[in-house]
């Protein structure tokens, strides 16, 4: 696959995140109210306003859920029609009036999240975290090589890129403390992840192949994490308030169709998987990922680079496993991949790993250091699949850390 | 408070679950489509069809979410108006045509569940389970007396009473097995719980008192649990597929207003709570609960009796804790109390406890025994607050266990 050319300004430029090959879906507001849009070059197309050839009802709400629920045939028809409208110059006169410059629009949540599930499926991440807590011999939990471990997160805290994130309060208890106290989180962290979005719903068990077909697209995802809250609360039932402050996603849903040329295999299995989890073909994607941190008023620097193909389990395997119990999956369900870490120090997807639990603070340009996030820090996730002369970009997933709110009266002695 | 009399047949009978004091909210279908209803005596009132004095839009959807979102003033106004219409004989002519006999209607989900959180907040239950796994000295996790431990469950699997529950498949690995296998659950269990339903939403931290005011009402809740799936999957991130097959709720939302005369205190604290979790007054309720089991074609027998006031943490405390991280709560959020167990063998809320992990099978009338649930078993939860000459009943929460589905091809070697 090579660059597909478009008449829209910027779309054919090298390094453009949104060439005609991409066509990611979002929701934008240019001051005239929120509408469904597709990014192309330096513009967003007001997709409901053009002759898309589909039911107008699919574009009535400012959210992609109705299109997602409509299923793969509609997805393919819309993509084909948009490729035609934005690729062939004969449509320019009809379509150009509905292009809005990206610069200046506000991007909103591209879909309504039904439920949010987060996984723990990068082996390097699980190994790093396990080593810190239990030593390298017992780093991986016994089930890890057999199950794509997941837990249910909180959909109400999923926010779109650009939303500021307020440092949470919570119960904290250090290993030396006799009793817990209620205080602002002191070990606030990021988690670099990809999010897979369920398009078509299911009832009962589905196979890995069926699960893969249910996935509408992908976003970048930062699962903000309060490590000190987590350490005290998570036994025996898992993370709860430590993960409920915010989960940021990038504003554009990059479709599975756009990513198809970038399929990558999961790594060689260290333990044979049960048959239901075996993949009929490569189901990961080769997507370069990076995390950048900018202190308040300071310069941004990249603190990690990795790739989605580092995962041990694909989103299709995770979704398949999610349905084994008969659990119904719905349009708008969001599945976080789990923190994506590579095998080298520069490729770790969380500050917990980068600073090795705070023991080896990260050095930033200008002399500042970070063990965990400080107030005023802005984090930006970026990602793109690199094609032959083009890229499938995700746009940025950014969020600034605000100080904790003042202590409410009812929390005081 | 004593019995409030009604002109509706059955409402003043001793032992009636639905006297005028109760007025629980549900959704019913008598063959003419689903509508919002209130139970009274032997009938359900088609509440949208009478002169309720509120916005008709609140009764447009067959779900109580719009009323729940409208807040405490609307809740009080509706309750006052229904009390008038169903209590004063002068309204009989206008209202009676909109009463439908309860016998013969199908009861549907009374509200749309936004998200489902399940807690672990009965000390006897936590102690029993902990004793089985870690011995009595280490039975309670270190955080248990400080935190109302909770985890996010799956809203898509919440079903209304009467829905049959299919035994799940899952990854199982016994302590002696070298590798896991994919098989139907062999340790399928119930969990006797109460569910609290969030009416008014919140953004940011709320106090226990504010949380209590956000709660619209309560239901009985059976959180079906696959103990063998849970044992293998739950470390380190908590229960996932073990709890995703089904969660059954009783069909009537019993309002906090109806339960107000039955307030009960949480027990004496064994460790002082942090200030934010302290209650300004009694926030539990005195609600008698029971579980009955009927084998296929066999007789029903009560296998457990307990009371909601056995909880260590109230729903208000749980909801308050849920918001500490800044987690937004929404109309329709459902909070499971956690399994409710008393201190005696006959008051345990799960078969895991009743059969002590399968070591002491429960004897049923007629000679059958149960360690865990068998196909064809029907479970029924019942509950009521006992007033002076009346009761606030919840109606039954029932579910029959169906055999696992045949093994799908893709799960075979």
Interface residues (C-beta under 8 A of the other chain):
Chain A: X114 X115 X120 X141 X142 X143 X146 X147 X149 X150 X151 X152 X153 X154 X155 X156 X157 X166 X168 X169 X170 X171 X173 X179 X180 X181 X182 X204 X205 X207 X208 X209 X226 X229 X232 X233 X234 X235 X236 X237 X238 X239 X240 X241 X242 X244 X245 X246 X271 X274 X275 X276 X321 X322 X324 X325 X326 X327 X328 X329 X330 X333 X405 X408 X410 X411 X412 X413
Chain B: X114 X115 X120 X141 X142 X143 X146 X147 X149 X150 X151 X152 X153 X154 X155 X156 X157 X166 X168 X169 X170 X171 X173 X179 X180 X181 X182 X204 X205 X207 X208 X209 X226 X229 X232 X233 X234 X235 X236 X237 X238 X239 X240 X241 X242 X244 X245 X246 X271 X274 X275 X276 X321 X322 X324 X325 X326 X327 X328 X329 X330 X333 X405 X408 X410 X411 X412 X413
